[in-house]
């Protein structure tokens, strides 16, 4: 039971991490595109 719980919390933590990274990547890509459009 304890192992199942720790696995679940680990999965939740990894999901949160991936979501944070995804948002960061998206904002970075958005800024890069905005800069390109500004130059073009």
N, C-alpha and C positions, 0 to 999 in steps of 0.2 A: 504494500500500500504506500509506504513512504517513497519507494523508488518511482512509482507511478506519479506521485505528486511532484517529485523533483523533476521528472521528465516533462511534465505538463508545464511547470513554471519556467523551465528552460526553453521550451518551445515558444511560450508566450513572450519571453524576453527576446528571443531571436526574431519573432515576428515584428515586435516593436522596433528592433534595431533595423531590420530590412525596410520598414516603413519610413523611418527617419532618414536612412540613406537614400531611399528613392526620392523623397521630397527634396533633399539637398541636391541630388543630381538633377532633378527637374528644374529647380530654381537656377542652378548653374547653367544648364542648357538654355533656359529662357533668357538669362542675362547675356549669354554668348550670342544668341540669335538677335537680341535687341541691339547689341553692339555692332553686329554685322549689318543689320538693316540701317543703323545710324550712319555707318561709313558709306554704304552703297548709295 
